[in-house]
Amino acid sequence: MTGRIVISRAGHDKGSIYVVISCNGGLLSLADGRLKRTDNPKRKNRKHVQLTNCSVDRELLEAIQNGVPHLDDRIKYAVKCYRKLITDTNS
């Protein structure tokens, strides 16, 4: 589950795109690299997000799993790439 890209489906952040940085039971810790950074992630119930088929690259996934600090720019880039991917496919 770590490293997957998800879309919020409930709450004031509905429609926001996040990267899962950790999973603890039914709660996910999410970051977008901009408003929700890795040092203060968004905590969200698993049933309030939509899983996508996309995940971050292997290098970023390993960095997230190893707890490497200062990954926000790389997460922001992954979210930006996913947003571009879905807008290109919808056009």
C-alpha positions as CSV (number, residue, x, y, z in Angstrom):
1,M,0.0,0.0,0.0
2,T,2.9,2.4,0.7
3,G,3.8,4.4,-2.4
4,R,0.4,4.1,-4.0
5,I,-1.3,7.2,-5.4
6,V,-4.8,7.8,-4.0
7,I,-7.6,10.3,-4.5
8,S,-9.6,11.6,-1.5
9,R,-13.3,10.8,-1.8
10,A,-14.6,12.4,1.4
11,G,-14.0,15.4,3.5
12,H,-13.0,19.0,2.8
13,D,-10.1,17.8,0.6
14,K,-12.3,15.7,-1.7
15,G,-10.6,15.2,-5.1
16,S,-7.1,15.8,-3.7
17,I,-4.3,13.5,-4.9
18,Y,-2.0,12.0,-2.3
19,V,0.8,9.5,-2.0
20,V,0.5,6.9,0.8
21,I,3.5,7.2,3.0
22,S,2.4,4.7,5.7
23,C,-0.4,2.4,6.6
24,N,-1.5,1.5,10.1
25,G,-4.6,-0.8,10.0
26,G,-7.4,1.2,8.5
27,L,-5.6,4.6,8.8
28,L,-3.4,5.9,6.0
29,S,-0.8,8.6,6.3
30,L,-0.9,10.7,3.2
31,A,1.3,13.4,1.7
32,D,1.1,15.6,-1.3
33,G,4.4,17.4,-0.9
34,R,2.8,20.8,-0.8
35,L,0.1,21.3,1.8
36,K,0.5,18.0,3.5
37,R,4.2,17.2,3.9
38,T,5.9,14.1,5.1
39,D,6.7,15.6,8.6
40,N,3.0,16.3,9.2
41,P,1.0,13.9,7.0
42,K,-2.8,13.8,6.5
43,R,-4.4,10.9,8.3
44,K,-7.4,9.5,6.5
45,N,-9.5,6.4,6.9
46,R,-8.8,3.9,4.1
47,K,-12.5,3.8,3.0
48,H,-12.4,7.5,2.4
49,V,-9.9,7.3,-0.5
50,Q,-10.0,5.8,-3.9
51,L,-7.0,3.6,-4.8
52,T,-5.5,4.2,-8.2
53,N,-3.5,1.8,-10.4
54,C,-0.4,4.1,-10.2
55,S,2.4,4.2,-7.7
56,V,5.6,6.1,-7.3
57,D,8.8,4.9,-8.8
58,R,11.0,2.3,-7.1
59,E,13.6,4.7,-5.9
60,L,11.0,7.0,-4.1
61,L,9.2,4.0,-2.7
62,E,12.4,2.7,-1.1
63,A,13.1,6.2,0.3
64,I,9.6,6.3,1.8
65,Q,9.9,2.9,3.3
66,N,13.4,3.7,4.8
67,G,12.1,6.9,6.3
68,V,14.5,9.2,4.4
69,P,13.7,12.9,5.3
70,H,13.0,15.7,2.9
71,L,11.0,13.8,0.2
72,D,8.4,16.5,-0.3
73,D,9.7,17.7,-3.6
74,R,9.8,14.2,-5.0
75,I,6.3,13.5,-3.8
76,K,5.1,16.8,-5.2
77,Y,6.6,15.8,-8.6
78,A,4.9,12.3,-8.5
79,V,1.5,13.9,-7.8
80,K,2.1,16.4,-10.6
81,C,3.0,13.6,-13.0
82,Y,-0.2,11.7,-12.1
83,R,-2.3,14.8,-12.5
84,K,-0.8,15.3,-15.9
85,L,-1.4,11.7,-16.8
86,I,-5.1,11.8,-15.9
87,T,-5.7,15.1,-17.7
88,D,-4.0,13.8,-20.9
89,T,-6.1,10.6,-20.9
90,N,-9.3,12.6,-20.3
91,S,-8.6,14.9,-23.3
